[in-house]
Amino acid sequence: MFGGERYGKRTPSEREQRVIELVARGLKNKEVADEIGTTEHVVKNYLRVIYDKLGLWNRVELALWYEARKHGAPAHA
C-alpha cells in the first residue's frame, strides 16, 4: 500500500478481537470454534471479515498485527 496505509482503519468488534487473540496464540480454526462456542465455518467467516477490516492476508500477518498492538506499536508499523 502507499504512504504507510498498509492496514485497514476499521476496528474489530469484541468478538472479532477474541478470535484474533486465539488465532495469535496459535489455535486452529476448530480450536477457536470450540473456545468461543461456534462452528469452524463461522470462524472462517470471522477471519475473512477481520482480514478485510485490517487489510491483512493471512494468519501470520494477523498474529504479527496482534502482537504489535499488544506492545503498543503504531498501526502502520
C-alpha positions in Angstrom: 0.0 0.0 0.0 1.1 3.6 -0.3 2.0 6.2 2.3 2.0 3.9 5.3 -1.6 2.8 4.8 -0.9 -0.9 4.9 -3.5 -1.7 7.5 -7.2 -1.0 7.3 -8.7 1.6 9.5 -11.8 -0.2 10.8 -11.8 -1.6 14.4 -12.6 -5.2 15.1 -15.6 -6.0 17.2 -15.3 -7.5 20.7 -16.0 -11.0 19.3 -13.5 -10.5 16.4 -10.9 -9.3 19.0 -11.4 -12.7 20.8 -10.9 -14.6 17.5 -7.8 -12.6 16.8 -6.4 -13.3 20.2 -7.0 -17.0 19.9 -5.5 -17.2 16.4 -2.5 -15.2 17.5 -2.0 -17.8 20.3 -1.7 -20.4 17.5 -5.1 -22.1 17.8 -6.5 -23.8 14.7 -10.0 -22.8 13.4 -11.6 -25.8 15.0 -10.0 -25.0 18.4 -11.0 -21.3 18.1 -14.6 -22.5 17.3 -14.6 -24.8 20.4 -13.3 -22.0 22.6 -15.9 -19.4 21.5 -18.8 -21.9 21.2 -19.4 -21.8 17.4 -18.5 -23.7 14.3 -15.4 -23.8 12.3 -17.3 -22.4 9.3 -18.3 -19.3 11.4 -14.6 -18.9 12.5 -13.6 -18.9 8.8 -16.1 -16.2 8.1 -14.9 -14.1 11.1 -11.3 -14.4 9.7 -12.4 -13.2 6.2 -14.1 -10.2 7.8 -11.1 -9.5 10.1 -8.6 -9.7 7.2 -10.7 -7.3 5.2 -11.1 -4.9 8.1 -7.5 -4.8 8.9 -6.1 -5.1 5.4 -4.3 -8.4 6.1 -3.8 -11.5 4.0 -3.3 -14.4 6.4 -2.9 -15.8 10.0 0.7 -14.9 10.2 0.1 -11.2 9.4 -2.8 -11.3 11.9 -0.6 -12.7 14.6 2.0 -10.0 13.9 -0.6 -7.3 13.9 -2.0 -8.5 17.3 1.5 -8.7 18.9 2.3 -5.2 17.6 -0.9 -3.8 19.1 -0.3 -5.7 22.4 3.0 -4.0 22.7 1.8 -0.5 21.7 3.2 -0.2 18.2 1.6 2.2 15.8 -1.0 0.8 13.3 1.3 1.2 10.3 4.4 -0.5 11.9 
